[in-house]
Amino acid sequence: MVTAISDYKQSLQFRDLDREKKKIFIQVTRDGQRQKVCTYDLVVGDIVHLSIGDQVPAYGIFISGHSLLIDESSLSGQSEPRYMYEENPFLLAGTKVQGGSGKMLVTTVGMRTEWGKLMETLNEGGEDETPLQVKLNGVATIIGKIELFFSVLEFLVLIGRFLGEKVIHNEFTDWSSADALTLIDYFAVVVTIIDVAVPEGLPLAVTLSLAFAMKKLMNDGALVRHLSACETMGSASCICTDKTRMLTTNHMVVDKIWIANTISNVEGNNRKDILQSEISERVLDITLQAIFQNTGSKVVKDKDGKNSILGTPTESAILEFGLRLGGDFEAQRREFKIVKVEPFNSVRKKMSVLIALPAGGMRAFCKGASEIVLSMCDKVVSDNGEPVPLSEEQFRNITDVINGFASEALRTLCLAFKDLNDSSNENNIPDSGYTLIAVVGIKDPVRPGVKEAVQTCLEAGITVRMVTGDNINTARAIAKECGILTSDGEAVEGPEFRNMSPADIIPKLQVMARSLPSDKHTLVTQLRNTFGEVVAVTGDGTNDASALHEADIGLAMGIAGTE
């Protein structure tokens, strides 16, 4: 009864979630008419209109659009969004539009997509017994064998005593109905012993304790789909976790900056004076101009009057850094008039803007991949803010700085500018002759409390493994920072993992990068079936769904599809 009531309450909660999840409508062009349809009614050949915030409902090909930026982190684990263009036209179901707009032609729907194949794995296998159920079954088996032994022994002793008395009194051949009743009484005694030895209250006690644990978890905002999961969490011997949004915040921030021949570490939230004490006011001004003028992000105020930034993670990180330096986004935009913008794309790997200066003339700003922007520069900003020629030695030193940032798993960008006196070519943004301002190192920081949580797990004898779709260098750096990757541990990529024997690699495996959903599923399956581990999996994306289902305990964050 208790179990039935608990399961009924859970089913009501998840039914409400499923009802809300299915209410997704999109704009499509079908039979020459634009109409709104449910994602479940899409067919091959529909033209889907995508805009910011939409979820890509099916697999398709990019037809047209403007700066269509797709976040694939929920499906592939890639933390960096991807621009769509003719050379890179394939859109994946389950990803989200983070910027721009566009149209796509639906090519695959339903179970034929990779997402559909992933969902098929959720139907594989049945319900496995939890560690507690295995132990309870073992205890019940032992109790049953013991009570059966003593019951049979008791019955034999009673029968032997009864027959002995018959022999002593020379009544062995004289049987009556009273003797039959006596034998029946002996059998009733044996059955009573067996019945008393069965712990009838144990299942109820276990169910009540699990129901109480489930209620506490619900009060903390955790929905428990299976009651037995409450006790399985306490038996976990291995945790496989995703990186993005699990270990890291998925909020890019500026970690280091090279400017005026100085490398500065950027930490904390109050960094207004970080550069003012090290460089001149002129260098700071040109830096803030490069940040606020050459950006595709926006600064908006919420109901409480606090600033919030809308844009891609990388753009938002640089813009947030400018605000922390004491810059005023709105004042900068009012002071300078933007003449032309060349938005970022995956081919050019840079973004450029041309502005009109209040005193006359033009100024171009460029921001993008470090190696590309640095090759466009022939000058560098000196300590006093004056452009000076970029020597070969300085070029090598700056390249070493970029490589040093990259070795720490930082995403590097260069900021540069160029003054133009001839306003007749105002529609042309130059591709060379820039002055380098700064090299910025950006990263996705580790969540507060993650290091302590990992250390607690290790002290409890629980092995923690990171499984991510990100690149191997970033994965290694984050794993070391969290305390997951040790000196005797292994970090491999998905293709390497697939080509190796599980018995050889899994015991030392601590980090797997560039992994596919099938790799996560294989790892969890091998850990459970081959190595006898009780596996817990934490995930927040559709790519984690099969591993969450296969694990002994799946901790789904419900952020991007795992629900």
PyMOL commands that set and color helices and strands:
alter all, ss='L'
color gray80, all
select helices_A, chain A and resi 2-21+39-41+73-76+110-112+114-123+131-168+177-197+201-219+229-235+281-293+313-324+329-335+370-375+392-407+423-425+450-459+472-482+494-498+502-508+517-529+542-550
alter helices_A, ss='H'
color red, helices_A
select strands_A, chain A and resi 25-30+33-38+47-50+59-71+82-83+90-91+96-108+238-241+253-259+262-265+298-301+307-310+337-342+350-356+362-369+377-381+387-389+411-420+434-443+463-467+490-493+509-513+535-541+553-560
alter strands_A, ss='S'
color yellow, strands_A
deselect
rebuild
show_as cartoon
